[in-house]
């Protein structure tokens, strides 16, 4: 008995055509979004951030490949991705009460002579005055923040599970902030990232006005300490 495979062959051919069209469409969309992203970087202004953010969700691998093809350095790419993420999260972050927020700082911001010891909740700053972390921590806590100085992402996960903040600010180098953003997204947290000016393992530097700008988003001016100018000096 002979079987007629014609309908089956036609179905496979149709599926093949659809697959090719989908692949080509994905490549075209990812390339266009990469071009828009590159233009935004060159102009220093975000164009169509929601569109780019959605594209990164669906075509992140392709867009990163096109970024490299178009000559974008990894550092520029990560900086841009963090900027997009912060822009998209600003409104949501602003609506979260400050008492339901937490800030995570890397231990590398402290002085090499720091006398603080590591605890299950990270470093307990002694406000010894040998670095600016103590001043910043005190002011942020006055505002209502929970402030943690941590050596790694495992501490962040632990503190999030324990205190259950609705929004967090992550301070760190580019790779740490991007990793923290991805982790927070998976945990369903609203997250904002602040990248340090200097990378390394000891005595790194952050621009405190950047931390201040993010930390005060949506905060009642009455809750901001009068001496908060220390962060902007």
Backbone as CSV, one residue per row, in Angstrom:
resi,resn,N_x,N_y,N_z,CA_x,CA_y,CA_z,C_x,C_y,C_z
1,UNK,0.847,-1.196,0.000,0.000,0.000,0.000,0.885,1.250,0.000
2,UNK,0.640,2.139,-0.922,1.432,3.363,-1.047,0.797,4.495,-0.233
3,UNK,1.677,5.241,0.466,1.211,6.393,1.237,1.510,7.666,0.463
4,UNK,0.574,8.579,0.534,0.744,9.871,-0.122,1.338,10.858,0.887
5,UNK,2.624,11.196,0.719,3.305,12.094,1.634,3.220,13.562,1.204
6,UNK,2.473,13.813,0.153,2.392,15.175,-0.360,1.892,16.181,0.680
7,UNK,0.768,15.909,1.389,0.304,16.873,2.410,1.341,17.087,3.507
8,UNK,2.021,16.001,3.911,3.049,16.106,4.962,4.211,16.970,4.488
9,UNK,4.644,16.744,3.242,5.745,17.529,2.686,5.371,19.004,2.573
10,UNK,4.128,19.260,2.187,3.672,20.645,2.072,3.647,21.331,3.441
11,UNK,3.209,20.575,4.466,3.178,21.126,5.821,4.579,21.452,6.304
12,UNK,5.529,20.545,6.074,6.909,20.771,6.491,7.520,21.964,5.754
13,UNK,7.174,22.079,4.460,7.678,23.206,3.679,7.124,24.521,4.219
14,UNK,5.835,24.504,4.585,5.195,25.703,5.134,5.819,26.090,6.480
15,UNK,6.040,25.091,7.344,6.662,25.341,8.645,8.071,25.897,8.458
16,UNK,8.792,25.345,7.475,10.137,25.826,7.179,10.135,27.279,6.745
17,UNK,9.178,27.648,5.890,9.077,29.028,5.435,8.793,29.973,6.597
18,UNK,7.852,29.572,7.457,7.503,30.399,8.619,8.723,30.573,9.528
19,UNK,9.460,29.485,9.742,10.642,29.538,10.606,11.683,30.503,10.060
20,UNK,11.925,30.433,8.757,12.891,31.335,8.120,12.445,32.787,8.255
21,UNK,11.147,33.040,8.039,10.625,34.404,8.155,10.761,34.932,9.581
22,UNK,10.495,34.072,10.559,10.620,34.475,11.961,12.073,34.826,12.288
23,UNK,13.001,33.989,11.825,14.418,34.238,12.079,14.868,35.541,11.439
24,UNK,14.465,35.748,10.174,14.834,36.985,9.479,14.223,38.191,10.177
25,UNK,12.946,38.057,10.593,12.274,39.145,11.295,12.976,39.491,12.600
26,UNK,13.382,38.462,13.347,14.084,38.687,14.617,15.410,39.403,14.376
27,UNK,16.127,38.987,13.338,17.404,39.613,13.012,17.224,41.080,12.632
28,UNK,16.208,41.356,11.831,15.954,42.732,11.389,15.570,43.614,12.576
29,UNK,14.651,43.120,13.419,14.202,43.898,14.578,15.364,44.162,15.535
30,UNK,16.147,43.112,15.812,17.285,43.260,16.729,18.299,44.254,16.178
31,UNK,18.533,44.220,14.873,19.492,45.131,14.251,18.996,46.569,14.324
32,UNK,17.707,46.785,14.062,17.133,48.138,14.132,17.219,48.676,15.562
33,UNK,16.888,47.827,16.535,16.954,48.249,17.935,18.393,48.542,18.360
34,UNK,19.330,47.757,17.845,20.744,48.008,18.147,21.180,49.356,17.569
35,UNK,20.704,49.670,16.364,21.030,50.965,15.745,20.446,52.119,16.566
36,UNK,19.186,51.967,17.023,18.557,53.003,17.851,19.338,53.182,19.153
37,UNK,19.756,52.059,19.718,20.527,52.103,20.966,21.848,52.823,20.765
38,UNK,22.530,52.488,19.686,23.817,53.119,19.393,23.651,54.614,19.164
39,UNK,22.590,55.000,18.480,22.308,56.417,18.238,22.044,57.135,19.560
40,UNK,21.316,56.464,20.451,21.030,57.037,21.769,22.315,57.279,22.548
41,UNK,23.229,56.310,22.475,24.497,56.436,23.183,25.302,57.613,22.632
42,UNK,25.351,57.739,21.320,26.128,58.809,20.699,25.552,60.182,21.037
43,UNK,24.211,60.261,21.138,23.554,61.538,21.420,23.434,61.818,22.914
44,UNK,23.684,60.792,23.729,23.557,60.974,25.175,22.132,61.123,25.640
45,UNK,21.212,60.594,24.876,19.780,60.687,25.200,19.098,59.393,24.791
46,UNK,18.180,58.914,25.644,17.494,57.665,25.348,16.329,57.896,24.399
47,UNK,16.328,57.170,23.289,15.216,57.206,22.348,14.458,55.877,22.426
48,UNK,13.146,55.958,22.518,12.280,54.775,22.589,12.747,53.768,23.650
49,UNK,12.921,54.204,24.906,13.444,53.290,25.939,12.575,52.056,26.160
50,UNK,11.251,52.223,26.109,10.365,51.072,26.325,10.535,50.036,25.209
51,UNK,10.676,50.532,23.996,10.861,49.640,22.852,12.184,48.890,22.976
52,UNK,13.232,49.610,23.358,14.548,48.976,23.512,14.530,47.968,24.646
53,UNK,13.872,48.339,25.753,13.780,47.436,26.901,13.055,46.149,26.514
54,UNK,11.941,46.287,25.782,11.200,45.107,25.339,12.053,44.259,24.400
55,UNK,12.802,44.936,23.523,13.673,44.212,22.605,14.741,43.429,23.329
56,UNK,15.279,44.023,24.408,16.314,43.338,25.179,15.772,42.096,25.876
57,UNK,14.489,42.128,26.220,13.877,40.956,26.856,13.820,39.795,25.875
58,UNK,13.444,40.098,24.629,13.242,39.039,23.639,14.485,38.748,22.786
59,UNK,15.293,39.778,22.561,16.412,39.599,21.626,17.745,40.007,22.232
60,UNK,17.926,39.808,23.540,19.143,40.291,24.204,20.410,39.746,23.555
61,UNK,20.437,38.439,23.303,21.636,37.839,22.702,21.939,38.417,21.339
62,UNK,20.913,38.562,20.495,21.107,39.113,19.156,21.557,40.571,19.219
63,UNK,20.912,41.347,20.102,21.265,42.758,20.196,22.693,42.947,20.681
64,UNK,23.121,42.135,21.640,24.498,42.226,22.113,25.476,41.877,20.998
65,UNK,25.109,40.897,20.172,25.963,40.521,19.041,26.072,41.675,18.044
66,UNK,24.940,42.336,17.785,24.955,43.477,16.867,25.709,44.665,17.478
67,UNK,25.595,44.857,18.809,26.349,45.923,19.466,27.841,45.757,19.192
68,UNK,28.305,44.526,19.350,29.737,44.259,19.126,30.089,44.436,17.653
69,UNK,29.178,43.997,16.780,29.406,44.138,15.345,29.512,45.611,14.950
70,UNK,28.738,46.455,15.642,28.732,47.887,15.342,29.845,48.642,16.069
71,UNK,30.708,47.898,16.779,31.873,48.505,17.401,31.655,49.041,18.799
72,UNK,30.564,48.624,19.459,30.299,49.088,20.814,31.084,48.255,21.816
73,UNK,31.858,48.921,22.662,32.638,48.219,23.672,31.718,47.644,24.745
74,UNK,32.174,46.572,25.395,31.366,45.925,26.428,30.996,46.898,27.546
75,UNK,31.943,47.751,27.937,31.672,48.705,29.009,30.575,49.686,28.611
76,UNK,30.652,50.192,27.390,29.615,51.104,26.902,28.269,50.408,26.854
77,UNK,28.275,49.144,26.433,27.036,48.381,26.319,26.394,48.178,27.687
78,UNK,27.197,47.769,28.676,26.667,47.537,30.015,26.147,48.843,30.629
79,UNK,26.898,49.935,30.431,26.467,51.235,30.943,25.123,51.619,30.359
80,UNK,24.957,51.390,29.075,23.703,51.722,28.399,22.558,50.861,28.917
81,UNK,22.800,49.569,29.095,21.753,48.667,29.590,21.293,49.073,30.984
82,UNK,22.245,49.468,31.840,21.898,49.900,33.196,21.106,51.207,33.143
83,UNK,21.505,52.113,32.254,20.802,53.393,32.120,19.364,53.169,31.671
84,UNK,19.170,52.255,30.732,17.814,51.935,30.277,16.992,51.390,31.433
85,UNK,17.589,50.472,32.168,16.881,49.839,33.284,16.479,50.891,34.325
86,UNK,17.400,51.779,34.682,17.084,52.819,35.661,15.967,53.740,35.163
87,UNK,16.042,54.114,33.901,15.026,54.991,33.322,13.645,54.355,33.394
88,UNK,13.574,53.066,33.081,12.302,52.363,33.079,11.760,52.142,34.490
89,UNK,12.637,52.085,35.479,12.209,51.785,36.846,11.997,53.015,37.722
90,UNK,12.341,54.191,37.212,12.304,55.399,38.035,10.939,55.655,38.666
91,UNK,9.885,55.613,37.870,8.547,55.916,38.390,8.105,54.910,39.447
92,UNK,8.322,53.615,39.158,7.939,52.591,40.132,8.737,52.738,41.424
93,UNK,10.027,52.979,41.286,10.886,53.133,42.456,10.423,54.319,43.297
94,UNK,10.067,55.414,42.652,9.657,56.630,43.358,8.407,56.420,44.195
95,UNK,7.559,55.482,43.792,6.307,55.239,44.513,6.481,54.351,45.743
96,UNK,7.634,53.732,45.893,7.874,52.855,47.049,8.299,53.691,48.250
97,UNK,7.619,53.562,49.393,8.029,54.312,50.599,9.475,54.006,50.954
98,UNK,10.187,55.014,51.433,11.613,54.850,51.711,11.854,53.768,52.765
99,UNK,10.894,53.566,53.666,11.049,52.541,54.708,10.967,51.126,54.142
100,UNK,10.561,51.018,52.887,10.481,49.709,52.239,11.563,49.564,51.176
101,UNK,12.607,50.379,51.301,13.741,50.312,50.382,15.002,49.888,51.140
102,UNK,15.947,49.371,50.391,17.254,49.014,50.967,18.351,49.421,49.988
103,UNK,19.506,49.748,50.526,20.667,50.083,49.693,21.789,49.102,50.002
104,UNK,22.357,48.556,48.948,23.471,47.615,49.096,24.727,48.236,48.506
105,UNK,25.727,48.394,49.354,27.009,48.949,48.928,28.072,47.856,48.986
106,UNK,29.060,47.910,48.101,30.130,46.911,48.137,31.148,47.232,49.223
107,UNK,31.705,46.211,49.819,32.678,46.434,50.891,33.956,47.107,50.387
108,UNK,34.176,47.067,49.079,35.394,47.670,48.534,35.378,49.197,48.602
109,UNK,34.242,49.810,48.963,34.194,51.265,49.108,34.892,51.735,50.381
110,UNK,35.063,50.843,51.324,35.629,51.234,52.621,37.141,51.455,52.525
111,UNK,37.673,52.078,53.549,39.115,52.305,53.649,39.847,50.982,53.867
112,UNK,41.072,50.919,53.409,41.877,49.714,53.638,42.194,49.532,55.122
113,UNK,42.007,50.602,55.908,42.240,50.536,57.351,40.939,50.372,58.135
114,UNK,39.869,49.996,57.435,38.550,49.867,58.062,38.574,48.856,59.209
115,UNK,38.076,49.243,60.391,38.081,48.335,61.540,36.832,47.456,61.634
116,UNK,35.885,47.626,60.682,34.621,46.877,60.743,34.851,45.385,60.506
117,UNK,34.007,44.582,61.142,34.089,43.136,60.991,32.872,42.621,60.225
118,UNK,33.083,41.517,59.529,32.002,40.909,58.754,31.048,40.165,59.682
119,UNK,29.747,40.390,59.482,28.708,39.716,60.257,27.780,39.000,59.282
120,UNK,26.807,38.229,59.768,25.860,37.571,58.857,25.053,38.541,58.003
121,UNK,25.066,39.836,58.376,24.338,40.842,57.590,25.292,41.803,56.883
122,UNK,26.523,41.358,56.686,27.506,42.195,56.019,28.380,42.925,57.016
123,UNK,29.115,43.923,56.539,29.999,44.693,57.418,29.184,45.657,58.277
124,UNK,29.518,45.736,59.545,28.871,46.690,60.440,29.780,47.911,60.585
125,UNK,29.456,48.967,59.840,30.271,50.178,59.826,30.348,50.797,61.216
126,UNK,31.563,51.226,61.597,31.778,51.865,62.897,31.839,53.388,62.792
127,UNK,31.617,53.898,61.591,31.672,55.353,61.368,32.958,55.941,61.936
128,UNK,34.074,55.312,61.592,35.379,55.719,62.138,35.926,56.968,61.459
129,UNK,35.344,57.367,60.326,35.780,58.576,59.638,36.909,58.378,58.663
130,UNK,37.338,57.131,58.448,38.453,56.889,57.531,38.009,56.817,56.071
131,UNK,36.679,56.789,55.844,36.148,56.834,54.480,34.782,57.510,54.532
132,UNK,34.178,57.710,53.379,32.893,58.420,53.315,31.692,57.504,53.488
133,UNK,31.925,56.213,53.598,30.819,55.269,53.718,30.025,55.500,55.001
134,UNK,30.728,55.768,56.093,30.056,55.968,57.367,29.109,57.152,57.341
135,UNK,29.561,58.290,56.768,28.707,59.472,56.654,27.470,59.174,55.808
136,UNK,27.702,58.528,54.664,26.591,58.211,53.771,25.602,57.258,54.437
137,UNK,26.115,56.242,55.101,25.247,55.268,55.764,24.365,55.947,56.807
138,UNK,24.977,56.807,57.623,24.213,57.486,58.661,23.093,58.341,58.102
139,UNK,23.377,59.081,57.047,22.373,59.951,56.445,21.265,59.166,55.767
140,UNK,21.635,58.093,55.088,20.633,57.267,54.415,19.726,56.571,55.427
141,UNK,20.306,56.148,56.523,19.493,55.506,57.563,18.562,56.518,58.231
142,UNK,19.009,57.765,58.398,18.140,58.810,58.929,16.923,59.007,58.035
143,UNK,17.137,58.853,56.737,16.049,59.023,55.782,15.050,57.866,55.854
144,UNK,15.509,56.715,56.366,14.614,55.567,56.487,15.089,54.317,55.773
145,UNK,16.232,54.399,55.101,16.755,53.256,54.357,17.371,52.208,55.285
146,UNK,17.311,50.967,54.848,18.163,49.921,55.403,19.426,49.912,54.551
147,UNK,20.565,50.020,55.168,21.827,50.098,54.436,22.682,48.881,54.772
148,UNK,23.137,48.201,53.734,23.977,47.020,53.916,25.282,47.210,53.152
149,UNK,26.372,46.842,53.781,27.691,46.861,53.140,28.109,45.409,52.997
150,UNK,28.078,44.913,51.784,28.169,43.466,51.582,29.337,43.070,50.677
151,UNK,29.819,41.841,50.841,30.923,41.354,50.018,30.480,40.597,48.770
152,UNK,29.186,40.312,48.637,28.767,39.537,47.472,27.261,39.388,47.381
153,UNK,26.811,38.793,46.262,25.382,38.662,45.977,24.663,37.726,46.942
154,UNK,25.385,36.773,47.534,24.731,35.844,48.460,24.183,36.603,49.676
155,UNK,24.893,37.644,50.113,24.414,38.465,51.230,23.160,39.234,50.823
156,UNK,23.152,39.719,49.592,21.993,40.470,49.113,20.750,39.583,49.136
157,UNK,20.873,38.370,48.608,19.740,37.447,48.595,19.244,37.167,50.005
158,UNK,20.179,36.973,50.922,19.817,36.660,52.298,19.079,37.817,52.958
159,UNK,19.564,39.034,52.753,18.933,40.191,53.382,17.576,40.507,52.759
160,UNK,17.465,40.268,51.457,16.183,40.475,50.784,15.146,39.497,51.324
161,UNK,15.549,38.242,51.516,14.617,37.249,52.055,14.240,37.560,53.495
162,UNK,15.188,38.121,54.257,14.932,38.404,55.664,14.065,39.647,55.855
163,UNK,14.410,40.742,55.157,13.725,42.016,55.390,12.661,42.350,54.348
164,UNK,12.680,41.656,53.240,11.674,41.798,52.183,11.416,43.252,51.746
165,UNK,12.457,43.971,51.331,12.223,45.314,50.779,11.506,45.197,49.430
166,UNK,10.776,46.236,49.076,10.086,46.231,47.782,10.953,46.837,46.680
167,UNK,11.927,47.634,47.100,12.824,48.259,46.124,14.222,48.337,46.711
168,UNK,15.220,48.205,45.853,16.605,48.268,46.326,17.448,49.139,45.395
169,UNK,18.520,49.678,45.972,19.536,50.396,45.199,20.813,49.588,45.312
170,UNK,21.392,49.260,44.181,22.635,48.501,44.180,23.793,49.363,43.710
171,UNK,24.830,49.446,44.523,26.032,50.206,44.164,27.152,49.205,43.892
172,UNK,27.901,49.415,42.824,28.993,48.501,42.521,29.611,48.801,41.175
173,UNK,30.544,47.964,40.773,31.152,48.114,39.450,30.135,47.688,38.391
174,UNK,30.453,47.922,37.141,29.510,47.650,36.056,28.971,46.221,36.080
175,UNK,29.878,45.259,36.130,29.441,43.860,36.074,28.609,43.485,37.295
176,UNK,28.979,44.010,38.473,28.231,43.706,39.692,26.825,44.295,39.634
177,UNK,26.719,45.526,39.153,25.415,46.176,39.077,24.519,45.452,38.074
178,UNK,25.082,45.097,36.915,24.278,44.371,35.915,23.836,43.021,36.468
179,UNK,24.732,42.322,37.140,24.394,41.034,37.742,23.321,41.216,38.818
180,UNK,23.452,42.276,39.615,22.476,42.546,40.661,21.114,42.895,40.094
181,UNK,21.089,43.651,39.004,19.827,43.999,38.352,19.127,42.740,37.841
182,UNK,19.880,41.878,37.193,19.297,40.625,36.690,18.753,39.780,37.837
183,UNK,19.499,39.717,38.933,19.073,38.937,40.092,17.802,39.528,40.699
184,UNK,17.771,40.860,40.853,16.611,41.523,41.445,15.377,41.359,40.567
185,UNK,15.561,41.419,39.255,14.439,41.217,38.331,13.820,39.834,38.531
186,UNK,14.668,38.838,38.692,14.170,37.478,38.899,13.437,37.337,40.231
187,UNK,13.831,38.161,41.214,13.206,38.116,42.533,11.979,39.013,42.623
188,UNK,11.667,39.694,41.528,10.491,40.552,41.506,10.658,41.860,42.249
189,UNK,11.894,42.352,42.356,12.174,43.591,43.066,12.357,44.750,42.088
190,UNK,11.979,45.946,42.531,12.277,47.158,41.771,13.706,47.541,42.139
191,UNK,14.553,47.706,41.152,15.968,47.929,41.441,16.512,49.087,40.617
192,UNK,17.388,49.857,41.247,18.121,50.935,40.583,19.609,50.690,40.799
193,UNK,20.400,50.949,39.789,21.836,50.696,39.887,22.669,51.965,39.848
194,UNK,23.697,52.018,40.671,24.657,53.135,40.663,26.048,52.540,40.490
195,UNK,26.731,52.932,39.434,28.035,52.349,39.101,29.160,53.178,39.719
196,UNK,30.135,52.480,40.288,31.288,53.160,40.895,32.165,53.798,39.818
197,UNK,32.897,54.842,40.223,33.791,55.531,39.296,35.098,54.782,39.111
198,UNK,35.475,54.048,40.139,36.725,53.308,40.110,36.439,51.867,40.484
199,UNK,36.993,50.934,39.714,36.774,49.530,39.988,37.983,48.931,40.694
200,UNK,37.763,47.772,41.270,38.836,47.108,41.986,38.302,46.441,43.236
201,UNK,39.206,45.939,44.050,38.813,45.225,45.264,39.044,46.045,46.524
202,UNK,39.794,47.144,46.422,40.144,47.936,47.600,39.960,49.420,47.294
203,UNK,39.314,50.130,48.228,39.163,51.581,48.160,38.672,52.057,46.788
204,UNK,37.587,51.483,46.347,36.959,51.977,45.121,36.238,53.288,45.439
205,UNK,35.734,53.944,44.393,35.136,55.276,44.555,33.757,55.306,43.893
206,UNK,32.802,55.925,44.561,31.497,56.163,43.955,31.217,57.661,43.995
207,UNK,30.501,58.148,43.035,30.102,59.553,43.027,28.852,59.681,43.906
208,UNK,29.024,60.159,45.122,27.909,60.207,46.068,26.713,61.002,45.568
209,UNK,26.887,62.067,44.779,25.698,62.728,44.221,24.831,61.790,43.385
210,UNK,25.449,60.801,42.727,24.654,59.822,41.966,23.803,58.982,42.918
211,UNK,24.410,58.576,44.038,23.667,57.813,45.039,22.547,58.668,45.610
212,UNK,22.866,59.924,45.903,21.891,60.866,46.452,20.712,61.036,45.501
213,UNK,21.004,61.210,44.226,19.951,61.448,43.239,18.963,60.283,43.197
214,UNK,19.486,59.067,43.222,18.612,57.886,43.192,17.892,57.710,44.529
215,UNK,18.619,57.860,45.626,18.053,57.602,46.954,16.896,58.534,47.290
216,UNK,16.917,59.757,46.779,15.884,60.728,47.130,14.698,60.731,46.170
217,UNK,14.695,59.841,45.184,13.578,59.778,44.240,12.268,59.499,44.983
218,UNK,11.316,60.387,44.828,10.005,60.190,45.424,9.943,60.372,46.928
219,UNK,11.043,60.788,47.547,11.080,60.930,49.001,10.552,62.299,49.416
220,UNK,9.705,62.320,50.428,9.186,63.565,50.979,10.367,64.414,51.447
221,UNK,10.479,65.660,50.978,11.598,66.524,51.384,11.755,66.625,52.897
222,UNK,10.657,66.474,53.622,10.720,66.569,55.086,11.515,65.418,55.687
223,UNK,11.642,64.304,54.934,12.370,63.144,55.429,13.862,63.200,55.107
224,UNK,14.253,64.150,54.273,15.654,64.251,53.870,16.418,65.067,54.908
225,UNK,17.443,64.500,55.536,18.205,65.229,56.569,18.781,66.529,56.030
226,UNK,18.815,67.544,56.876,19.341,68.848,56.466,20.810,68.778,56.079
227,UNK,21.540,67.852,56.704,22.970,67.741,56.413,23.272,66.769,55.296
228,UNK,22.261,66.489,54.459,22.464,65.542,53.368,23.416,66.094,52.312
229,UNK,23.757,67.396,52.417,24.683,68.012,51.469,26.044,67.329,51.499
230,UNK,26.323,66.562,52.550,27.609,65.849,52.629,27.753,64.910,51.439
231,UNK,26.650,64.330,51.013,26.700,63.391,49.895,26.990,64.084,48.573
232,UNK,26.709,65.360,48.512,26.873,66.069,47.229,28.126,66.929,47.206
233,UNK,28.871,66.897,48.267,30.076,67.748,48.317,31.248,67.040,47.655
